[in-house]
Amino acid sequence: MDLIKARVRGLGTTPYTDWFDIAPGTTCLADENPERTHLLLRALATINPLYDCVIENPFKGFPDTEQRGGYSKKVHPEKRTIAISVFSADSTLVEALAEINELLYETDRIEVGRRLDYSRWLNFVELASSSRFSEVVDELKLLSERYEHTVPETIAATPPTHRISGALMEQLGEWVQSCARNATEHDTLAAQVLNTIYRARDFQLARLVVAKHLPRFIHIDKHLPPDQRAQSVAAEHASSQIGGHRLSQYLVETGLDEFLGVDQRGDDGEVRILHHALSDAHPHWQGVLKQAGCAAATTTMVDKVQPILLVSLGSIDATPGAAVLDFFRVLGKHCQCIYGCNLRQTAFMTQAGATYDISDISENPADAD
């Protein structure tokens, strides 16, 4: 799955943005205030983080009101989506989804959002995740006539526009299955009707499949304590069974071995990331690069899916240097990276596939939809 679009509907000091496109490799979000890019990436990371949102509480401190049309409006956490993303579905995922319901062969775009109360929703763009009663009315009449089986009044009285889910779905399913018991081998009408009735159930199963394919969003910055920088938050997610050999193999396969190496102390010893080709870089750059390399390697090996790296760079004043820029260029070939930069870090903007000034994509919540 590739991330293709995103937006953040922030509160307080977290930016409220319009939709912006995400490049296949690297995307740069720039602002004169590094804190704004940091907060935007932190919000975006909640789409599928390594941590538990309820425990980490990344939206802590968000105000419970906002200004709309000159008035103060209460924010309802269970309704307010903060971060929204759109993914393209790859062929492997589509095949897995189609095994649940053939309608899911049409899957193209998948939208995922995180609400202020930390609940997450997932939609299949342009695919209805449940059927309307009107879609089965004629077939129910035909089944009733064919098998002399009266449709219960509680079902027949359902409004045509009513969505088939919950208790209605169960009632309809039981009634159609009772008809199907009398069906001949070549009579497929009941099976077709059941497929329509159980669409809501099938799409719920499909959401669980998508969740397993969803890339991890890993937010990286220089502000982790020094003893955590070498491993990053991704290392905590990684299985203890990932040894130095497998980590080294990943670095070689991706070309990151030109910049990073692995040190493992004994068969069961600690695995550390080393920056053997970046010794001249500022310590802040070394820390961020080790985090990024470890995050890409360990998360890929555990999840079997390349992560999306959200890297806050704007607060690093030191010049990156050619080796640092080369590292991020190589990394961007293997996983999607979104950088948060300050307006002076033009080198990152130049090599990014897409660059946005946050002020250009920000909206006034009072004017936004």
WOPEVEN-V482945 format. One line per field, one symbol per residue. phi: phi as a letter, one per 40 degrees, with the letter a starting at -180 (. if undefined). psi: psi as a letter, one per 40 degrees, with the letter a starting at -180 (. if undefined). A space follows every 10 residues. Layout:
phi->???
psi->???
This chain:
phi->.bcbaaabbc bgccdbbccb cbcdbbbbbb acbdcccccc ccccccdacc ccdcccfccd gcccbacbfg bcbcccdcbc ccbbbbbccc cccccccccc acdcdcdbbb bbbbcccgcb babccgbcca ccdccbdccc ccccccbfbc cddccccccd ccccafcccc ccdccccccc cbccdccbdc ccccccccdc cccccccccc dcccccbbcb acccddcbcc bgcccccccc cccccccccc ccccgcccbb bbbbcgcbcc cbcbbcbbcc ccdccdcccc cccccccccc cccgbccbcb bcbccccccc gcccccdccc cccbacbbcb bccccccccc cccabbcdcc bcbcdcbcc
psi->hhhdiiihgi ibehihiiii ihidcihhhi idhddddddd ddddeedgid ihddddfeeh ehieiihhfe ihhhhhdedh hdhhihihhi dddddddddd hddedehdih hhihideeih ihihhehhei iiddeedddd ddddddefhh hiddddehid ehhhibdddd dddddddddd deiidehedd dddddddedd dddddddddd ddehiihhhh ieeiideedd didddddiie ehiddddddd dddeeeeddi ihhhgidfih hihigdefde iidddddddd dddddddddd ddefhhihhh hhedehdihd iddddddddd deeeihhhih iieegddddd eidhhhhddd eiihddei.
